[in-house]
Amino acid sequence: MVYTPRPPINLACAMNRPDSVEKVPSPMDAHLGMRIRGRRQSLEMTPQDLSRALAVDDDSVTRMETGLQRLSACQLHRLSQVLDVPISYFFENAPREQDIGFPGTAFAAPLAAEDEDSLETLDLLRAFLAISDAEKRKRVTQLAQELAGTS
């Protein structure tokens, strides 16, 4: 009998999930990836710009942003320097252990690789910040509140 090594097990999501060929990021890895992508985009950096700044290949940045690459403390530290944020930025609104069924239970739903609402929010924020007239910004805020029904 020939020994064939198995791929490493992600203990946060492996116990009640059957082995599969498809890689699914853990909710925390997916969250970190979304935070990295969101910050990179808010700085108007391309994935190639980030890969050069981190001295990694473009595929590594893609895997980080999709949650398919687990990040080390050193990588998070370097990302925080390059993206000019504290390390805590990456963990803001992170899924809590009880919300994701940790340890070892199946998750309710996988996280999406791309969060279109976040991209829309960034576009809206950029446009809003580009308005230099304070009165116009106030009117835009009032309009948004009125449309949302929160005025």
C-alpha positions as a Python dict, from the first residue, in 0.01 Angstrom:
ca = {
    (1, 'M'): (0, 0, 0),
    (2, 'V'): (134, 343, -99),
    (3, 'Y'): (93, 629, 144),
    (4, 'T'): (-70, 933, -13),
    (5, 'P'): (-61, 1242, 206),
    (6, 'R'): (-389, 1426, 248),
    (7, 'P'): (-412, 1804, 221),
    (8, 'P'): (-404, 1995, 552),
    (9, 'I'): (-736, 2010, 734),
    (10, 'N'): (-900, 2341, 822),
    (11, 'L'): (-1019, 2250, 1173),
    (12, 'A'): (-1260, 2543, 1186),
    (13, 'C'): (-1479, 2390, 919),
    (14, 'A'): (-1367, 2034, 857),
    (15, 'M'): (-1526, 1812, 1119),
    (16, 'N'): (-1882, 1791, 986),
    (17, 'R'): (-1804, 1868, 623),
    (18, 'P'): (-1734, 1586, 380),
    (19, 'D'): (-1404, 1596, 194),
    (20, 'S'): (-1440, 1776, -135),
    (21, 'V'): (-1217, 1890, -414),
    (22, 'E'): (-1363, 2239, -401),
    (23, 'K'): (-1179, 2468, -162),
    (24, 'V'): (-1411, 2674, 53),
    (25, 'P'): (-1259, 2948, 268),
    (26, 'S'): (-1350, 2961, 633),
    (27, 'P'): (-1577, 3253, 724),
    (28, 'M'): (-1286, 3429, 897),
    (29, 'D'): (-1052, 3386, 597),
    (30, 'A'): (-1327, 3514, 365),
    (31, 'H'): (-1387, 3812, 594),
    (32, 'L'): (-1016, 3902, 602),
    (33, 'G'): (-1006, 3874, 223),
    (34, 'M'): (-1302, 4110, 184),
    (35, 'R'): (-1138, 4362, 419),
    (36, 'I'): (-810, 4345, 222),
    (37, 'R'): (-988, 4388, -112),
    (38, 'G'): (-1205, 4671, 20),
    (39, 'R'): (-910, 4865, 158),
    (40, 'R'): (-702, 4807, -155),
    (41, 'Q'): (-987, 4937, -370),
    (42, 'S'): (-1048, 5238, -145),
    (43, 'L'): (-683, 5331, -200),
    (44, 'E'): (-738, 5276, -574),
    (45, 'M'): (-461, 5017, -583),
    (46, 'T'): (-465, 4738, -839),
    (47, 'P'): (-400, 4380, -729),
    (48, 'Q'): (-68, 4411, -913),
    (49, 'D'): (24, 4721, -709),
    (50, 'L'): (-46, 4530, -388),
    (51, 'S'): (147, 4223, -501),
    (52, 'R'): (451, 4438, -582),
    (53, 'A'): (430, 4618, -245),
    (54, 'L'): (409, 4283, -63),
    (55, 'A'): (675, 4120, -285),
    (56, 'V'): (442, 3830, -372),
    (57, 'D'): (299, 3707, -700),
    (58, 'D'): (-39, 3825, -829),
    (59, 'D'): (-198, 3486, -756),
    (60, 'S'): (-113, 3524, -386),
    (61, 'V'): (-306, 3849, -369),
    (62, 'T'): (-601, 3684, -544),
    (63, 'R'): (-592, 3393, -297),
    (64, 'M'): (-567, 3636, -1),
    (65, 'E'): (-864, 3839, -124),
    (66, 'T'): (-1081, 3532, -182),
    (67, 'G'): (-988, 3380, 154),
    (68, 'L'): (-819, 3080, -3),
    (69, 'Q'): (-482, 3167, 149),
    (70, 'R'): (-456, 3162, 526),
    (71, 'L'): (-267, 3468, 646),
    (72, 'S'): (11, 3460, 904),
    (73, 'A'): (64, 3726, 1166),
    (74, 'C'): (364, 3854, 965),
    (75, 'Q'): (153, 3882, 650),
    (76, 'L'): (-122, 4071, 837),
    (77, 'H'): (140, 4303, 983),
    (78, 'R'): (287, 4373, 639),
    (79, 'L'): (-61, 4424, 490),
    (80, 'S'): (-145, 4673, 764),
    (81, 'Q'): (170, 4870, 678),
    (82, 'V'): (113, 4866, 301),
    (83, 'L'): (-260, 4946, 329),
    (84, 'D'): (-194, 5201, 607),
    (85, 'V'): (-440, 5059, 861),
    (86, 'P'): (-401, 4910, 1209),
    (87, 'I'): (-413, 4529, 1222),
    (88, 'S'): (-746, 4556, 1407),
    (89, 'Y'): (-898, 4698, 1085),
    (90, 'F'): (-898, 4350, 933),
    (91, 'F'): (-1104, 4210, 1222),
    (92, 'E'): (-1373, 4481, 1240),
    (93, 'N'): (-1717, 4316, 1211),
    (94, 'A'): (-1551, 3974, 1187),
    (95, 'P'): (-1775, 3671, 1232),
    (96, 'R'): (-1786, 3559, 1595),
    (97, 'E'): (-1715, 3197, 1685),
    (98, 'Q'): (-2074, 3124, 1787),
    (99, 'D'): (-2201, 3281, 1463),
    (100, 'I'): (-1996, 3048, 1247),
    (101, 'G'): (-2041, 2729, 1446),
    (102, 'F'): (-1680, 2707, 1560),
    (103, 'P'): (-1521, 2466, 1631),
    (104, 'G'): (-1576, 2207, 1366),
    (105, 'T'): (-1944, 2242, 1284),
    (106, 'A'): (-2088, 2304, 941),
    (107, 'F'): (-2157, 2665, 850),
    (108, 'A'): (-2504, 2785, 762),
    (109, 'A'): (-2399, 2943, 434),
    (110, 'P'): (-2069, 3004, 261),
    (111, 'L'): (-1959, 3364, 231),
    (112, 'A'): (-1959, 3517, -115),
    (113, 'A'): (-1619, 3577, -272),
    (114, 'E'): (-1724, 3925, -380),
    (115, 'D'): (-1952, 4155, -190),
    (116, 'E'): (-2118, 4379, -449),
    (117, 'D'): (-2281, 4591, -178),
    (118, 'S'): (-1937, 4682, -42),
    (119, 'L'): (-1818, 4788, -387),
    (120, 'E'): (-2131, 4998, -433),
    (121, 'T'): (-2077, 5154, -92),
    (122, 'L'): (-1718, 5247, -180),
    (123, 'D'): (-1833, 5408, -506),
    (124, 'L'): (-2099, 5606, -321),
    (125, 'L'): (-1852, 5714, -52),
    (126, 'R'): (-1595, 5828, -311),
    (127, 'A'): (-1859, 6032, -495),
    (128, 'F'): (-1985, 6182, -167),
    (129, 'L'): (-1635, 6278, -53),
    (130, 'A'): (-1570, 6444, -389),
    (131, 'I'): (-1850, 6696, -319),
    (132, 'S'): (-1670, 6999, -181),
    (133, 'D'): (-1980, 7212, -109),
    (134, 'A'): (-2102, 7142, 249),
    (135, 'E'): (-2461, 7241, 165),
    (136, 'K'): (-2472, 6996, -128),
    (137, 'R'): (-2333, 6717, 94),
    (138, 'K'): (-2606, 6793, 350),
    (139, 'R'): (-2873, 6769, 77),
    (140, 'V'): (-2730, 6438, -48),
    (141, 'T'): (-2736, 6304, 309),
    (142, 'Q'): (-3099, 6416, 352),
    (143, 'L'): (-3195, 6254, 20),
    (144, 'A'): (-3029, 5925, 116),
    (145, 'Q'): (-3203, 5927, 455),
    (146, 'E'): (-3537, 6003, 290),
    (147, 'L'): (-3494, 5720, 36),
    (148, 'A'): (-3394, 5481, 315),
    (149, 'G'): (-3687, 5589, 530),
    (150, 'T'): (-3462, 5693, 819),
    (151, 'S'): (-3516, 6070, 811),
}
